[in-house]
């Protein structure tokens, strides 16, 4: 299974919550800190109409979700 990418920041409470839920559920993902990774903030802005809204999750098929629930992510990746 290909992993998806979660764009986040260290100070984002919603990001911390989703990361913890994903880890407890055993769902693997790649995390990208938009404040430390060149180009990541711009990608998140493009997805979110100019806003740096995190968590933004991007799936291998190119679709994305902004601040999704664990259930939404699990449904999308069919866990």
Backbone atoms as SQL, in Angstrom:
CREATE TABLE atoms (id INTEGER PRIMARY KEY, chain TEXT, resi INTEGER, resn TEXT, atom TEXT, x REAL, y REAL, z REAL);
INSERT INTO atoms VALUES
  (1, 'A', 1, 'UNK', 'N', 0.842, -1.188, 0.000),
  (2, 'A', 1, 'UNK', 'CA', 0.000, 0.000, 0.000),
  (3, 'A', 1, 'UNK', 'C', 0.881, 1.244, 0.000),
  (4, 'A', 2, 'UNK', 'N', 0.574, 2.160, -0.899),
  (5, 'A', 2, 'UNK', 'CA', 1.295, 3.427, -0.908),
  (6, 'A', 2, 'UNK', 'C', 0.842, 4.263, 0.283),
  (7, 'A', 3, 'UNK', 'N', 1.765, 4.966, 0.864),
  (8, 'A', 3, 'UNK', 'CA', 1.382, 5.829, 1.975),
  (9, 'A', 3, 'UNK', 'C', 0.965, 7.180, 1.431),
  (10, 'A', 4, 'UNK', 'N', 0.205, 7.891, 2.215),
  (11, 'A', 4, 'UNK', 'CA', -0.190, 9.245, 1.862),
  (12, 'A', 4, 'UNK', 'C', 0.709, 10.214, 2.619),
  (13, 'A', 5, 'UNK', 'N', 0.619, 11.471, 2.267),
  (14, 'A', 5, 'UNK', 'CA', 1.450, 12.494, 2.893),
  (15, 'A', 5, 'UNK', 'C', 0.577, 13.447, 3.687),
  (16, 'A', 6, 'UNK', 'N', 0.985, 13.686, 4.933),
  (17, 'A', 6, 'UNK', 'CA', 0.297, 14.679, 5.751),
  (18, 'A', 6, 'UNK', 'C', 1.212, 15.883, 5.917),
  (19, 'A', 7, 'UNK', 'N', 0.731, 17.031, 5.487),
  (20, 'A', 7, 'UNK', 'CA', 1.452, 18.284, 5.647),
  (21, 'A', 7, 'UNK', 'C', 0.986, 18.898, 6.954),
  (22, 'A', 8, 'UNK', 'N', 1.957, 19.280, 7.785),
  (23, 'A', 8, 'UNK', 'CA', 1.630, 19.739, 9.130),
  (24, 'A', 8, 'UNK', 'C', 2.652, 20.751, 9.630),
  (25, 'A', 9, 'UNK', 'N', 2.452, 21.192, 10.876),
  (26, 'A', 9, 'UNK', 'CA', 3.427, 22.009, 11.601),
  (27, 'A', 9, 'UNK', 'C', 3.542, 21.414, 13.000),
  (28, 'A', 10, 'UNK', 'N', 4.670, 21.642, 13.682),
  (29, 'A', 10, 'UNK', 'CA', 4.850, 21.077, 15.030),
  (30, 'A', 10, 'UNK', 'C', 3.880, 21.645, 16.067),
  (31, 'A', 11, 'UNK', 'N', 3.390, 22.852, 15.849),
  (32, 'A', 11, 'UNK', 'CA', 2.547, 23.519, 16.843),
  (33, 'A', 11, 'UNK', 'C', 1.053, 23.318, 16.611),
  (34, 'A', 12, 'UNK', 'N', 0.672, 22.618, 15.555),
  (35, 'A', 12, 'UNK', 'CA', -0.732, 22.444, 15.187),
  (36, 'A', 12, 'UNK', 'C', -1.390, 21.337, 16.008),
  (37, 'A', 13, 'UNK', 'N', -2.353, 21.697, 16.829),
  (38, 'A', 13, 'UNK', 'CA', -3.053, 20.726, 17.652),
  (39, 'A', 13, 'UNK', 'C', -3.852, 19.718, 16.835),
  (40, 'A', 14, 'UNK', 'N', -4.477, 20.164, 15.756),
  (41, 'A', 14, 'UNK', 'CA', -5.240, 19.249, 14.897),
  (42, 'A', 14, 'UNK', 'C', -4.315, 18.235, 14.237),
  (43, 'A', 15, 'UNK', 'N', -3.110, 18.689, 13.894),
  (44, 'A', 15, 'UNK', 'CA', -2.115, 17.785, 13.298),
  (45, 'A', 15, 'UNK', 'C', -1.696, 16.727, 14.317),
  (46, 'A', 16, 'UNK', 'N', -1.417, 17.154, 15.536),
  (47, 'A', 16, 'UNK', 'CA', -0.993, 16.220, 16.583),
  (48, 'A', 16, 'UNK', 'C', -2.087, 15.189, 16.851),
  (49, 'A', 17, 'UNK', 'N', -3.332, 15.641, 16.888),
  (50, 'A', 17, 'UNK', 'CA', -4.446, 14.719, 17.125),
  (51, 'A', 17, 'UNK', 'C', -4.532, 13.679, 16.012),
  (52, 'A', 18, 'UNK', 'N', -4.511, 14.132, 14.748),
  (53, 'A', 18, 'UNK', 'CA', -4.635, 13.195, 13.631),
  (54, 'A', 18, 'UNK', 'C', -3.433, 12.252, 13.576),
  (55, 'A', 19, 'UNK', 'N', -2.226, 12.768, 13.807),
  (56, 'A', 19, 'UNK', 'CA', -1.035, 11.903, 13.812),
  (57, 'A', 19, 'UNK', 'C', -1.171, 10.806, 14.860),
  (58, 'A', 20, 'UNK', 'N', -1.604, 11.171, 16.058),
  (59, 'A', 20, 'UNK', 'CA', -1.776, 10.185, 17.128),
  (60, 'A', 20, 'UNK', 'C', -2.816, 9.146, 16.772),
  (61, 'A', 21, 'UNK', 'N', -3.933, 9.576, 16.201),
  (62, 'A', 21, 'UNK', 'CA', -4.989, 8.644, 15.817),
  (63, 'A', 21, 'UNK', 'C', -4.503, 7.691, 14.732),
  (64, 'A', 22, 'UNK', 'N', -3.790, 8.205, 13.745),
  (65, 'A', 22, 'UNK', 'CA', -3.275, 7.367, 12.661),
  (66, 'A', 22, 'UNK', 'C', -2.289, 6.332, 13.199),
  (67, 'A', 23, 'UNK', 'N', -1.399, 6.776, 14.085),
  (68, 'A', 23, 'UNK', 'CA', -0.408, 5.861, 14.650),
  (69, 'A', 23, 'UNK', 'C', -1.077, 4.771, 15.475),
  (70, 'A', 24, 'UNK', 'N', -2.062, 5.140, 16.294),
  (71, 'A', 24, 'UNK', 'CA', -2.774, 4.147, 17.109),
  (72, 'A', 24, 'UNK', 'C', -3.534, 3.155, 16.227),
  (73, 'A', 25, 'UNK', 'N', -3.992, 3.615, 15.068),
  (74, 'A', 25, 'UNK', 'CA', -4.730, 2.751, 14.142),
  (75, 'A', 25, 'UNK', 'C', -3.790, 1.921, 13.264),
  (76, 'A', 26, 'UNK', 'N', -2.484, 2.180, 13.374),
  (77, 'A', 26, 'UNK', 'CA', -1.517, 1.431, 12.585),
  (78, 'A', 26, 'UNK', 'C', -1.481, 1.842, 11.122),
  (79, 'A', 27, 'UNK', 'N', -1.900, 3.064, 10.844),
  (80, 'A', 27, 'UNK', 'CA', -1.922, 3.566, 9.466),
  (81, 'A', 27, 'UNK', 'C', -0.629, 4.334, 9.216),
  (82, 'A', 28, 'UNK', 'N', 0.136, 3.888, 8.229),
  (83, 'A', 28, 'UNK', 'CA', 1.410, 4.529, 7.905),
  (84, 'A', 28, 'UNK', 'C', 1.185, 5.734, 7.012),
  (85, 'A', 29, 'UNK', 'N', 2.022, 6.756, 7.222),
  (86, 'A', 29, 'UNK', 'CA', 1.945, 7.960, 6.410),
  (87, 'A', 29, 'UNK', 'C', 3.297, 8.652, 6.430),
  (88, 'A', 30, 'UNK', 'N', 3.469, 9.562, 5.513),
  (89, 'A', 30, 'UNK', 'CA', 4.669, 10.389, 5.480),
  (90, 'A', 30, 'UNK', 'C', 4.277, 11.767, 5.975),
  (91, 'A', 31, 'UNK', 'N', 5.063, 12.335, 6.867),
  (92, 'A', 31, 'UNK', 'CA', 4.765, 13.658, 7.403),
  (93, 'A', 31, 'UNK', 'C', 5.742, 14.677, 6.834),
  (94, 'A', 32, 'UNK', 'N', 5.218, 15.838, 6.455),
  (95, 'A', 32, 'UNK', 'CA', 6.036, 16.927, 5.942),
  (96, 'A', 32, 'UNK', 'C', 5.711, 18.184, 6.742),
  (97, 'A', 33, 'UNK', 'N', 6.725, 18.761, 7.377),
  (98, 'A', 33, 'UNK', 'CA', 6.582, 20.015, 8.122),
  (99, 'A', 33, 'UNK', 'C', 6.654, 21.159, 7.112),
  (100, 'A', 34, 'UNK', 'N', 5.561, 21.892, 6.948),
  (101, 'A', 34, 'UNK', 'CA', 5.528, 22.942, 5.920),
  (102, 'A', 34, 'UNK', 'C', 6.424, 24.131, 6.256),
  (103, 'A', 35, 'UNK', 'N', 6.848, 24.218, 7.516),
  (104, 'A', 35, 'UNK', 'CA', 7.747, 25.316, 7.895),
  (105, 'A', 35, 'UNK', 'C', 9.212, 24.966, 7.654),
  (106, 'A', 36, 'UNK', 'N', 9.513, 23.694, 7.449),
  (107, 'A', 36, 'UNK', 'CA', 10.898, 23.258, 7.281),
  (108, 'A', 36, 'UNK', 'C', 11.221, 22.723, 5.888),
  (109, 'A', 37, 'UNK', 'N', 10.213, 22.375, 5.107),
  (110, 'A', 37, 'UNK', 'CA', 10.417, 21.746, 3.806),
  (111, 'A', 37, 'UNK', 'C', 10.141, 22.748, 2.693),
  (112, 'A', 38, 'UNK', 'N', 11.164, 23.105, 1.911),
  (113, 'A', 38, 'UNK', 'CA', 10.968, 24.062, 0.830),
  (114, 'A', 38, 'UNK', 'C', 9.861, 23.621, -0.133),
  (115, 'A', 39, 'UNK', 'N', 8.964, 24.532, -0.436),
  (116, 'A', 39, 'UNK', 'CA', 7.887, 24.274, -1.381),
  (117, 'A', 39, 'UNK', 'C', 6.634, 23.683, -0.765),
  (118, 'A', 40, 'UNK', 'N', 6.734, 23.156, 0.453),
  (119, 'A', 40, 'UNK', 'CA', 5.577, 22.499, 1.071),
  (120, 'A', 40, 'UNK', 'C', 4.470, 23.500, 1.409),
  (121, 'A', 41, 'UNK', 'N', 4.824, 24.651, 1.957),
  (122, 'A', 41, 'UNK', 'CA', 3.809, 25.653, 2.302),
  (123, 'A', 41, 'UNK', 'C', 3.076, 26.123, 1.053),
  (124, 'A', 42, 'UNK', 'N', 3.807, 26.284, -0.039),
  (125, 'A', 42, 'UNK', 'CA', 3.196, 26.728, -1.284),
  (126, 'A', 42, 'UNK', 'C', 2.224, 25.675, -1.821),
  (127, 'A', 43, 'UNK', 'N', 2.586, 24.401, -1.686),
  (128, 'A', 43, 'UNK', 'CA', 1.696, 23.324, -2.121),
  (129, 'A', 43, 'UNK', 'C', 0.408, 23.334, -1.308),
  (130, 'A', 44, 'UNK', 'N', 0.539, 23.490, 0.007),
  (131, 'A', 44, 'UNK', 'CA', -0.630, 23.535, 0.880),
  (132, 'A', 44, 'UNK', 'C', -1.499, 24.748, 0.530),
  (133, 'A', 45, 'UNK', 'N', -0.875, 25.877, 0.260),
  (134, 'A', 45, 'UNK', 'CA', -1.633, 27.068, -0.144),
  (135, 'A', 45, 'UNK', 'C', -2.402, 26.814, -1.439),
  (136, 'A', 46, 'UNK', 'N', -1.767, 26.165, -2.390),
  (137, 'A', 46, 'UNK', 'CA', -2.415, 25.878, -3.672),
  (138, 'A', 46, 'UNK', 'C', -3.643, 24.994, -3.465),
  (139, 'A', 47, 'UNK', 'N', -3.524, 23.998, -2.617),
  (140, 'A', 47, 'UNK', 'CA', -4.639, 23.089, -2.339),
  (141, 'A', 47, 'UNK', 'C', -5.768, 23.796, -1.605),
  (142, 'A', 48, 'UNK', 'N', -5.423, 24.736, -0.720),
  (143, 'A', 48, 'UNK', 'CA', -6.393, 25.366, 0.180),
  (144, 'A', 48, 'UNK', 'C', -6.698, 26.824, -0.162),
  (145, 'A', 49, 'UNK', 'N', -6.749, 27.128, -1.445),
  (146, 'A', 49, 'UNK', 'CA', -7.164, 28.461, -1.903),
  (147, 'A', 49, 'UNK', 'C', -6.362, 29.590, -1.258),
  (148, 'A', 50, 'UNK', 'N', -5.046, 29.415, -1.166),
  (149, 'A', 50, 'UNK', 'CA', -4.172, 30.460, -0.647),
  (150, 'A', 50, 'UNK', 'C', -3.914, 30.396, 0.846),
  (151, 'A', 51, 'UNK', 'N', -4.510, 29.437, 1.537),
  (152, 'A', 51, 'UNK', 'CA', -4.341, 29.321, 2.984),
  (153, 'A', 51, 'UNK', 'C', -3.382, 28.186, 3.341),
  (154, 'A', 52, 'UNK', 'N', -2.581, 28.407, 4.365),
  (155, 'A', 52, 'UNK', 'CA', -1.672, 27.363, 4.865),
  (156, 'A', 52, 'UNK', 'C', -2.391, 26.563, 5.949),
  (157, 'A', 53, 'UNK', 'N', -3.452, 25.884, 5.559),
  (158, 'A', 53, 'UNK', 'CA', -4.268, 25.129, 6.500),
  (159, 'A', 53, 'UNK', 'C', -3.704, 23.725, 6.663),
  (160, 'A', 54, 'UNK', 'N', -3.413, 23.362, 7.909),
  (161, 'A', 54, 'UNK', 'CA', -2.912, 22.028, 8.214),
  (162, 'A', 54, 'UNK', 'C', -3.782, 21.412, 9.301),
  (163, 'A', 55, 'UNK', 'N', -3.902, 20.094, 9.344),
  (164, 'A', 55, 'UNK', 'CA', -3.270, 19.149, 8.448),
  (165, 'A', 55, 'UNK', 'C', -3.941, 19.114, 7.077),
  (166, 'A', 56, 'UNK', 'N', -3.116, 19.036, 6.054),
  (167, 'A', 56, 'UNK', 'CA', -3.586, 18.776, 4.701),
  (168, 'A', 56, 'UNK', 'C', -3.004, 17.429, 4.307),
  (169, 'A', 57, 'UNK', 'N', -3.869, 16.530, 3.889),
  (170, 'A', 57, 'UNK', 'CA', -3.470, 15.171, 3.541),
  (171, 'A', 57, 'UNK', 'C', -3.587, 15.008, 2.026),
  (172, 'A', 58, 'UNK', 'N', -2.509, 14.521, 1.405),
  (173, 'A', 58, 'UNK', 'CA', -2.500, 14.292, -0.041),
  (174, 'A', 58, 'UNK', 'C', -2.279, 12.801, -0.281),
  (175, 'A', 59, 'UNK', 'N', -3.161, 12.235, -1.074),
  (176, 'A', 59, 'UNK', 'CA', -3.147, 10.805, -1.355),
  (177, 'A', 59, 'UNK', 'C', -2.411, 10.510, -2.657),
  (178, 'A', 60, 'UNK', 'N', -1.969, 9.263, -2.845),
  (179, 'A', 60, 'UNK', 'CA', -1.217, 8.906, -4.046),
  (180, 'A', 60, 'UNK', 'C', -1.955, 9.196, -5.357),
  (181, 'A', 61, 'UNK', 'N', -3.294, 9.208, -5.310),
  (182, 'A', 61, 'UNK', 'CA', -4.054, 9.484, -6.537),
  (183, 'A', 61, 'UNK', 'C', -4.177, 10.975, -6.840),
  (184, 'A', 62, 'UNK', 'N', -3.544, 11.821, -5.986),
  (185, 'A', 62, 'UNK', 'CA', -3.548, 13.261, -6.209),
  (186, 'A', 62, 'UNK', 'C', -4.662, 14.009, -5.516),
  (187, 'A', 63, 'UNK', 'N', -5.615, 13.292, -4.909),
  (188, 'A', 63, 'UNK', 'CA', -6.682, 13.964, -4.182),
  (189, 'A', 63, 'UNK', 'C', -6.162, 14.399, -2.811),
  (190, 'A', 64, 'UNK', 'N', -6.900, 15.309, -2.177),
  (191, 'A', 64, 'UNK', 'CA', -6.467, 15.808, -0.871),
  (192, 'A', 64, 'UNK', 'C', -7.665, 16.022, 0.042),
  (193, 'A', 65, 'UNK', 'N', -7.364, 16.123, 1.338),
  (194, 'A', 65, 'UNK', 'CA', -8.349, 16.449, 2.368),
  (195, 'A', 65, 'UNK', 'C', -7.693, 17.438, 3.320),
  (196, 'A', 66, 'UNK', 'N', -8.476, 18.383, 3.773),
  (197, 'A', 66, 'UNK', 'CA', -7.979, 19.355, 4.739),
  (198, 'A', 66, 'UNK', 'C', -8.640, 19.099, 6.079),
  (199, 'A', 67, 'UNK', 'N', -7.814, 18.919, 7.101),
  (200, 'A', 67, 'UNK', 'CA', -8.250, 18.628, 8.470),
  (201, 'A', 67, 'UNK', 'C', -9.265, 17.488, 8.503),
  (202, 'A', 68, 'UNK', 'N', -8.915, 16.341, 7.904),
  (203, 'A', 68, 'UNK', 'CA', -9.855, 15.219, 7.896),
  (204, 'A', 68, 'UNK', 'C', -9.879, 14.495, 9.232),
  (205, 'A', 69, 'UNK', 'N', -10.941, 13.744, 9.420),
  (206, 'A', 69, 'UNK', 'CA', -11.029, 12.866, 10.597),
  (207, 'A', 69, 'UNK', 'C', -10.317, 11.559, 10.277),
  (208, 'A', 70, 'UNK', 'N', -10.041, 10.785, 11.307),
  (209, 'A', 70, 'UNK', 'CA', -9.462, 9.462, 11.112),
  (210, 'A', 70, 'UNK', 'C', -10.384, 8.625, 10.228),
  (211, 'A', 71, 'UNK', 'N', -11.686, 8.701, 10.461),
  (212, 'A', 71, 'UNK', 'CA', -12.653, 7.922, 9.685),
  (213, 'A', 71, 'UNK', 'C', -12.594, 8.293, 8.203),
  (214, 'A', 72, 'UNK', 'N', -12.471, 9.579, 7.898),
  (215, 'A', 72, 'UNK', 'CA', -12.397, 10.005, 6.502),
  (216, 'A', 72, 'UNK', 'C', -11.144, 9.456, 5.824),
  (217, 'A', 73, 'UNK', 'N', -10.014, 9.513, 6.516),
  (218, 'A', 73, 'UNK', 'CA', -8.761, 8.990, 5.955),
  (219, 'A', 73, 'UNK', 'C', -8.864, 7.484, 5.775),
  (220, 'A', 74, 'UNK', 'N', -9.347, 6.790, 6.785),
  (221, 'A', 74, 'UNK', 'CA', -9.458, 5.332, 6.711),
  (222, 'A', 74, 'UNK', 'C', -10.375, 4.911, 5.569),
  (223, 'A', 75, 'UNK', 'N', -11.466, 5.634, 5.388),
  (224, 'A', 75, 'UNK', 'CA', -12.390, 5.321, 4.289),
  (225, 'A', 75, 'UNK', 'C', -11.714, 5.535, 2.934),
  (226, 'A', 76, 'UNK', 'N', -10.989, 6.627, 2.823),
  (227, 'A', 76, 'UNK', 'CA', -10.316, 6.936, 1.554),
  (228, 'A', 76, 'UNK', 'C', -9.292, 5.873, 1.194),
  (229, 'A', 77, 'UNK', 'N', -8.529, 5.405, 2.181),
  (230, 'A', 77, 'UNK', 'CA', -7.492, 4.411, 1.861),
  (231, 'A', 77, 'UNK', 'C', -8.010, 2.983, 2.032),
  (232, 'A', 78, 'UNK', 'N', -9.310, 2.860, 2.361),
  (233, 'A', 78, 'UNK', 'CA', -9.979, 1.570, 2.484),
  (234, 'A', 78, 'UNK', 'C', -9.278, 0.626, 3.453),
  (235, 'A', 79, 'UNK', 'N', -9.077, 1.110, 4.680),
  (236, 'A', 79, 'UNK', 'CA', -8.465, 0.282, 5.731),
  (237, 'A', 79, 'UNK', 'C', -9.513, -0.614, 6.320);
